Amino acid sequence: MSRKFIFLVGSPLAANLDWNTDELLNKPIPPFYENTESPEQQLSLDQPPVRWRVLRSPSVDKLGDNYDSSQRYEDPAFFISHQLAVATDAPTEGHSEDSILKFYDHSFAIHETSEVAGSDVYVADSTQESSLGEDSMLASFTGLDKSDTPRSPRILHIPGPLSNLQDLPTARYIQSIVPQTMTVNMIVGVLAVHTPRRIVTRQWKTELDLVELVVGDETRAGFGVNFWLKPDKPTAKDNETDRLGRSLASIRPRDIVLLRTVGLSTFQDRVYGQSLRRGMTTVELLHRQPVDVTDAVGFYQGRMQEGSSQDDHPVLKARRVRNWMLRFVTNSAGMSHPRGLPPDTQ
């Protein structure tokens, strides 16, 4: 049997094609046509089956009011002013002095000119509450003596949702909403309380004290919060600024605190928190390991050991922060748990 070879050397010439034969195809064949017996499944050229669309990666600058902190794509870098102040004291760091002075002016300008109205902060629909029963006889660190502590149920008001440190927005987003100031509420553990610094701002010519707390929670650590306070005046002991100063004076490392209405700002493309004017920013002690029976213990002292699923969100958050601090935060002596006072020998 002879073999026949076909050489495919290119398309045929148009003159060699015969268009009059009955063997030419006039209907699609598979796989170009799926089913010749189902006309309803035929593809229509007037209505293509796929509508292509462009999916762009979200831009933080264009999120605006619809920004959801849970849909983040990068962790913000945190700024701690104490590190810059320490670098200023070094004799070889001449540029750091200008940087820390610029930070003082920038931070105080945010403190004085922030566009956060009181009615916008305390929204009734977003306010959280946490209460204690009548049997919880706790001493607050806000200046009340134990004998003056009310026996009625105490309510802890939080003006809005609680934020985790890992969910804070980036510096780029905070800069995009200027002159608005974003505020957050946080339950955090205190890692460091830096010594107050007496500041005279170059632009405002105002003498103030700057206190910085370095805080953390179970999600992130190393977030700096700066508080602008007026110098102590014996004649004024009932204003909001003085109450904030007394609260900060009682805070020590390893305390678990509630920070209400902390303003977010940026410096050197890093995020930090700071107090706002008119007493918007407050600090409240939630839990502490007391050194003796006269020491303040905090709002949640009686509920930190419990594990009920019925506890409200602030209690659960404070308990998570406490567990994180017990595991990873040591005291100044390097021990995981603080040592109690020695027994009385008298």
Secondary structure, DSSP 8 states (H G I E B T S, - for coil): ---------S---GGG---S-TTS--S--TTTSS-TT-GGG---SSS-S----------GGG-GGG--TTS-SS---B--HHHHHHHHHSTT-HHHHHHHHHHHHHHHHHHHH-B--HHHHS-GGG-EEEEE-TT-----TTS--GGG---S-EEEEESS-B--GGG---HHHHHHTTTB--EEEEEEEEEEE---EEEE-TTT--EEEEEEEEEE-SS-EEEEEEEEE----TT--SSHHHHHHHHHHH--TT-EEEEEEEEEEEETTEEEEE--TTTT-EEEEEE---SSTTS---TTGGGSS---TTS-HHHHHHHHHHHHHHHH---TTS-SS---------
